[in-house]
Amino acid sequence: MHISSYMKMDNFKKKYLSTFKNKPLKILDVGSQDVNGTYRPIFEDMGWQYIGCDMAEGKNVDVVLKDVYNWTEFESGSFDVVISGQVFEHIEYMWFTMIEIARVLKESGLCCVIAPSAGNEHRYPVDCWRIYPDGFKALAMFSCLETLEVYTEWGNVKYLDGSGIWHDSVLVAKKPNFSKEKKELFESKSMMAKLMAANGLFK
């Protein structure tokens, strides 16, 4: 967790969730393990329910996912907000993880995903991607989400920890009320990911 990422997630909360102060929100953090900090303080100080999930046990991990592409631990439509930061560059088939984010979101639910557009290789255990705004727009479209905001911090901002080198990209998206056709399209993509995971095609 670096300062620039933390600040961007805090800005997301202030811009999109401020009207929900003192109202119940259920928030899922994907890739929540405490690596030099977490987003938990941003959301827990509002009295919201924050649940952290990751692929391994560790500090700030409430739920360990058995499969990053098939979250059997969570029911569809069970979260108001899904967040993820500094994780997607480490996910080999991130578009299927994005499908799971969309699946567990309630209708009108929001997600905020942050990932670097630059920076050195940092394998954890792999380092696959750097993401630009168009890439995040494509991920949102693939998962049938509505893009509300997408940007990359292109400028050379001097953060105290030097984290400006990552030039983070940010996606804020909303789960719309699916039409029958859109729901069928989404469910076919979700089923494809589950079948591939069940048959070990991601390994």
C-alpha positions in Angstrom: 0.0 0.0 0.0 1.5 3.3 -1.0 0.4 6.9 -0.2 -0.8 7.8 -3.7 -3.1 4.7 -3.7 -4.5 5.4 -0.3 -5.2 9.0 -1.2 -7.1 8.0 -4.3 -9.2 5.5 -2.4 -10.0 8.2 0.2 -11.0 10.6 -2.6 -13.4 7.9 -4.0 -15.0 7.6 -0.6 -15.4 11.4 -0.3 -16.7 11.9 -3.8 -19.1 8.9 -4.1 -20.0 7.7 -0.6 -20.2 10.8 1.5 -24.1 10.8 1.2 -24.1 7.3 2.9 -22.6 8.5 6.1 -24.3 6.8 9.1 -26.1 4.5 6.7 -25.3 0.7 6.5 -22.9 -0.2 3.7 -21.3 -3.5 3.1 -17.9 -3.1 1.5 -15.6 -5.8 0.1 -11.9 -5.2 -0.3 -10.3 -7.6 -2.9 -6.6 -8.2 -2.2 -6.8 -6.8 1.3 -3.7 -8.2 3.0 -1.8 -5.6 5.0 1.3 -4.9 3.0 2.5 -1.6 4.5 -1.0 -0.5 5.2 -4.7 -1.1 4.2 -7.8 0.8 3.1 -9.7 -0.4 6.2 -9.4 2.9 8.2 -10.9 4.8 5.3 -14.2 2.9 5.5 -14.5 1.7 9.1 -14.4 5.2 10.5 -17.8 5.7 8.8 -19.3 2.8 10.7 -19.6 0.7 7.5 -19.0 -3.1 7.4 -15.7 -3.7 5.8 -14.7 -7.3 4.7 -11.2 -8.0 3.4 -10.5 -10.9 1.2 -7.3 -12.3 -0.3 -5.8 -15.5 -1.6 -3.9 -16.3 1.6 -4.3 -15.9 5.3 -2.7 -12.8 6.7 -3.2 -9.5 8.5 -6.4 -7.7 7.5 -7.7 -10.8 5.7 -11.2 -11.8 6.9 -12.0 -14.3 4.1 -9.5 -16.4 2.1 -10.7 -17.0 -1.4 -10.2 -20.5 -2.8 -10.2 -19.2 -6.4 -9.6 -15.7 -7.6 -12.0 -16.3 -10.5 -14.8 -18.0 -8.7 -15.8 -16.6 -5.3 -17.9 -19.3 -3.8 -17.5 -17.6 -0.5 -19.9 -14.7 -1.5 -23.4 -14.7 -2.9 -24.4 -12.6 -5.9 -25.6 -9.1 -5.1 -24.3 -9.1 -1.6 -22.1 -6.0 -1.5 -22.9 -2.3 -1.8 -19.3 -1.4 -2.7 -16.3 -3.4 -3.9 -12.8 -1.9 -3.8 -9.4 -3.2 -4.9 -6.0 -1.5 -5.1 -2.6 -2.5 -6.3 -3.9 -6.0 -7.0 -5.0 -6.3 -10.7 -1.5 -6.1 -12.1 -0.8 -9.4 -10.2 -3.9 -11.2 -11.6 -3.2 -13.2 -14.8 -6.8 -13.2 -16.1 -8.1 -10.0 -14.4 -11.2 -9.7 -16.7 -12.7 -12.8 -15.0 -12.0 -11.3 -11.5 -13.8 -8.2 -12.8 -16.8 -10.4 -13.6 -16.8 -11.6 -10.0 -16.7 -8.0 -8.7 -19.7 -7.2 -10.9 -21.5 -10.4 -9.7 -21.2 -9.7 -6.0 -22.3 -6.1 -6.4 -25.8 -5.1 -5.7 -27.7 -3.3 -8.5 -26.6 0.4 -8.3 -23.5 -0.8 -6.3 -20.2 0.9 -6.9 -16.6 -0.4 -7.4 -13.3 1.4 -7.3 -10.2 -0.4 -8.7 -6.7 1.1 -8.6 -3.7 -0.3 -10.5 -0.4 1.1 -11.8 0.1 2.3 -15.3 3.9 2.4 -14.9 6.7 1.3 -12.5 9.2 -1.5 -12.2 8.3 -5.2 -12.1 7.2 -6.3 -8.7 6.2 -10.0 -8.7 3.7 -10.9 -6.0 4.0 -13.7 -7.1 3.6 -12.5 -10.7 3.4 -9.1 -12.3 1.4 -9.2 -15.5 -0.1 -5.8 -16.3 0.0 -2.0 -16.3 -3.4 -0.4 -17.0 -4.4 2.8 -18.9 -7.8 4.4 -18.8 -8.9 2.6 -22.0 -7.9 -0.7 -20.4 -10.1 0.0 -17.4 -13.0 1.1 -19.7 -12.7 -2.2 -21.5 -12.7 -4.2 -18.2 -15.9 -2.4 -17.2 -17.5 -3.0 -20.5 -16.6 -6.6 -20.5 -18.2 -7.1 -17.0 -21.3 -5.1 -18.0 -20.6 -2.2 -15.6 -21.1 1.5 -16.3 -18.0 3.6 -16.1 -18.5 6.7 -14.0 -14.9 7.9 -13.9 -11.6 6.7 -15.1 -8.2 8.4 -15.1 -4.5 8.0 -14.7 -2.3 10.3 -12.6 0.1 11.2 -15.4 1.9 14.0 -13.6 5.1 13.7 -11.6 3.5 14.1 -8.1 6.1 14.1 -5.3 4.7 11.8 -2.7 6.7 11.3 0.5 7.1 7.6 -0.2 8.0 8.1 -3.9 4.8 6.4 -5.0 4.3 8.8 -7.9 6.4 6.5 -10.0 3.4 4.1 -10.4 1.2 6.7 -12.1 -1.9 4.9 -10.8 -5.0 4.4 -12.9 -8.4 4.5 -11.2 -11.7 3.1 -12.3 -15.0 4.0 -10.7 -17.9 2.0 -12.1 -21.6 1.2 -11.2 -23.6 -1.9 -11.6 -26.7 -0.9 -13.6 -30.1 -2.6 -13.5 -29.5 -5.3 -16.1 -32.0 -5.8 -19.0 -32.9 -9.4 -19.7 -30.5 -9.4 -22.6 -27.7 -7.9 -20.6 -28.3 -10.3 -17.7 -28.1 -13.3 -20.0 -24.8 -11.9 -21.5 -23.3 -11.4 -18.1 -24.3 -14.8 -16.8 -22.8 -16.5 -19.8 -19.5 -14.8 -19.1 -19.7 -15.6 -15.4 -20.4 -19.3 -16.2 -17.5 -19.4 -18.7 -15.1 -18.3 -15.9 -16.5 -20.8 -13.5 -16.2 -23.7 -16.0 -12.6 -22.7 -16.8 -11.7 -22.6 -13.1 -13.4 -25.9 -12.4 -11.5 -27.6 -15.2 -8.1 -26.2 -14.0 -7.7 -24.1 -17.2 -6.2 -21.2 -15.2 -3.4 -23.3 -13.8 
